[in-house]
Amino acid sequence: MENQDLSELIQLFKKLPHDVVPAWGIMTPHHVIEHLSASFRMSNGSISLSQTISDEEIPARLTFLFSNEPFPKNLRNAALPAAGLRPLKTATREEAHALLEKMKQQFEQYFSDNPYATPIHPLFGPLNYEQWHRFHVRHMTHHALQFKLLNP
């Protein structure tokens, strides 16, 4: 799972049944696709977020990022509402998936144009291309497990 290509993982979410009940959490299939797009927006220069951890915590976070330890379930992102879900930004899941593919393409283009860029991830700090790629694979794998697109 960890070595899957980003495009292959994105295609898994295209097959996501509209009525699947996640193994944990409150997101709907539509919400998780938009959630994944938002994480690509952090890494492709579309949005800038502040680092929420101290610089001293970064080495341990990067060690975790490159480990095979699973992401915690039900982790609350401080940037999300305290309860409930954000309103959807796209009208359909198809539109949400097209946006996800576009954000992934912009991620690749951003780092092609800016190979030394290190956009901030709130929970991991500044990440280069390799680190962001690893984050996206791990993050999408986590949610693919959540929505039963992959087996544990």
C-alpha positions as a Python dict, from the first residue, in 0.01 Angstrom:
ca = {
    (1, 'M'): (0, 0, 0),
    (2, 'E'): (265, 250, 103),
    (3, 'N'): (442, 230, -235),
    (4, 'Q'): (132, 286, -445),
    (5, 'D'): (144, 559, -702),
    (6, 'L'): (-52, 874, -620),
    (7, 'S'): (-251, 843, -943),
    (8, 'E'): (-348, 484, -858),
    (9, 'L'): (-468, 593, -515),
    (10, 'I'): (-668, 879, -665),
    (11, 'Q'): (-831, 636, -906),
    (12, 'L'): (-937, 418, -611),
    (13, 'F'): (-1145, 707, -482),
    (14, 'K'): (-1323, 730, -818),
    (15, 'K'): (-1466, 383, -739),
    (16, 'L'): (-1586, 488, -395),
    (17, 'P'): (-1952, 380, -355),
    (18, 'H'): (-2177, 672, -260),
    (19, 'D'): (-2335, 474, 23),
    (20, 'V'): (-2026, 322, 184),
    (21, 'V'): (-2014, 357, 561),
    (22, 'P'): (-1662, 443, 678),
    (23, 'A'): (-1488, 209, 921),
    (24, 'W'): (-1439, 513, 1149),
    (25, 'G'): (-1506, 886, 1148),
    (26, 'I'): (-1789, 1105, 1024),
    (27, 'M'): (-1682, 1199, 671),
    (28, 'T'): (-1898, 1101, 377),
    (29, 'P'): (-1745, 974, 51),
    (30, 'H'): (-1791, 1322, -100),
    (31, 'H'): (-1628, 1489, 202),
    (32, 'V'): (-1323, 1264, 199),
    (33, 'I'): (-1253, 1343, -167),
    (34, 'E'): (-1273, 1716, -92),
    (35, 'H'): (-1055, 1660, 217),
    (36, 'L'): (-786, 1495, 2),
    (37, 'S'): (-801, 1786, -244),
    (38, 'A'): (-745, 2028, 43),
    (39, 'S'): (-428, 1844, 146),
    (40, 'F'): (-295, 1876, -209),
    (41, 'R'): (-376, 2247, -200),
    (42, 'M'): (-139, 2280, 98),
    (43, 'S'): (139, 2119, -102),
    (44, 'N'): (89, 2286, -440),
    (45, 'G'): (116, 2650, -339),
    (46, 'S'): (-261, 2714, -352),
    (47, 'I'): (-292, 2785, 20),
    (48, 'S'): (-48, 2861, 301),
    (49, 'L'): (-108, 2736, 652),
    (50, 'S'): (86, 2797, 970),
    (51, 'Q'): (292, 2530, 1139),
    (52, 'T'): (116, 2419, 1458),
    (53, 'I'): (406, 2223, 1607),
    (54, 'S'): (737, 2345, 1746),
    (55, 'D'): (1052, 2314, 1537),
    (56, 'E'): (1179, 2068, 1797),
    (57, 'E'): (892, 1829, 1715),
    (58, 'I'): (967, 1816, 1342),
    (59, 'P'): (1234, 1538, 1347),
    (60, 'A'): (1000, 1299, 1533),
    (61, 'R'): (714, 1384, 1296),
    (62, 'L'): (933, 1316, 992),
    (63, 'T'): (1046, 986, 1143),
    (64, 'F'): (679, 894, 1181),
    (65, 'L'): (604, 1008, 824),
    (66, 'F'): (863, 770, 682),
    (67, 'S'): (768, 483, 912),
    (68, 'N'): (502, 224, 845),
    (69, 'E'): (313, 314, 1164),
    (70, 'P'): (-50, 382, 1068),
    (71, 'F'): (-201, 727, 1096),
    (72, 'P'): (-419, 756, 1405),
    (73, 'K'): (-792, 709, 1349),
    (74, 'N'): (-1029, 996, 1427),
    (75, 'L'): (-747, 1251, 1439),
    (76, 'R'): (-902, 1598, 1452),
    (77, 'N'): (-734, 1856, 1234),
    (78, 'A'): (-725, 2190, 1419),
    (79, 'A'): (-811, 2365, 1090),
    (80, 'L'): (-1145, 2181, 1072),
    (81, 'P'): (-1462, 2266, 1264),
    (82, 'A'): (-1468, 2136, 1623),
    (83, 'A'): (-1779, 1932, 1546),
    (84, 'G'): (-1946, 1824, 1228),
    (85, 'L'): (-1827, 1859, 871),
    (86, 'R'): (-1736, 2154, 653),
    (87, 'P'): (-1993, 2245, 389),
    (88, 'L'): (-1917, 2081, 55),
    (89, 'K'): (-1753, 2303, -205),
    (90, 'T'): (-1839, 2089, -506),
    (91, 'A'): (-2186, 1996, -626),
    (92, 'T'): (-2112, 1632, -709),
    (93, 'R'): (-1861, 1363, -623),
    (94, 'E'): (-1755, 1361, -989),
    (95, 'E'): (-1674, 1731, -965),
    (96, 'A'): (-1491, 1669, -637),
    (97, 'H'): (-1287, 1390, -796),
    (98, 'A'): (-1199, 1608, -1097),
    (99, 'L'): (-1078, 1873, -851),
    (100, 'L'): (-867, 1612, -669),
    (101, 'E'): (-701, 1512, -996),
    (102, 'K'): (-641, 1878, -1083),
    (103, 'M'): (-486, 1948, -740),
    (104, 'K'): (-254, 1648, -782),
    (105, 'Q'): (-146, 1777, -1124),
    (106, 'Q'): (-85, 2121, -974),
    (107, 'F'): (125, 1956, -700),
    (108, 'E'): (349, 1795, -962),
    (109, 'Q'): (370, 2120, -1163),
    (110, 'Y'): (441, 2331, -855),
    (111, 'F'): (742, 2122, -761),
    (112, 'S'): (858, 2101, -1122),
    (113, 'D'): (861, 2483, -1127),
    (114, 'N'): (987, 2514, -766),
    (115, 'P'): (1206, 2209, -693),
    (116, 'Y'): (1341, 2352, -367),
    (117, 'A'): (1006, 2465, -228),
    (118, 'T'): (904, 2352, 121),
    (119, 'P'): (536, 2436, 177),
    (120, 'I'): (426, 2412, 539),
    (121, 'H'): (219, 2122, 666),
    (122, 'P'): (60, 2226, 997),
    (123, 'L'): (148, 1896, 1171),
    (124, 'F'): (481, 1810, 1000),
    (125, 'G'): (639, 2150, 928),
    (126, 'P'): (808, 2248, 602),
    (127, 'L'): (811, 1955, 356),
    (128, 'N'): (999, 1910, 30),
    (129, 'Y'): (864, 1718, -270),
    (130, 'E'): (969, 1374, -145),
    (131, 'Q'): (821, 1439, 198),
    (132, 'W'): (494, 1575, 58),
    (133, 'H'): (469, 1278, -179),
    (134, 'R'): (515, 1042, 113),
    (135, 'F'): (253, 1234, 312),
    (136, 'H'): (0, 1212, 28),
    (137, 'V'): (54, 837, -19),
    (138, 'R'): (18, 776, 356),
    (139, 'H'): (-278, 1012, 389),
    (140, 'M'): (-469, 865, 94),
    (141, 'T'): (-389, 511, 208),
    (142, 'H'): (-527, 598, 553),
    (143, 'H'): (-854, 720, 402),
    (144, 'A'): (-870, 433, 152),
    (145, 'L'): (-860, 198, 452),
    (146, 'Q'): (-1123, 411, 627),
    (147, 'F'): (-1356, 379, 328),
    (148, 'K'): (-1277, 10, 266),
    (149, 'L'): (-1110, 69, -71),
    (150, 'L'): (-805, -119, 59),
    (151, 'N'): (-781, -409, 302),
    (152, 'P'): (-573, -365, 618),
}
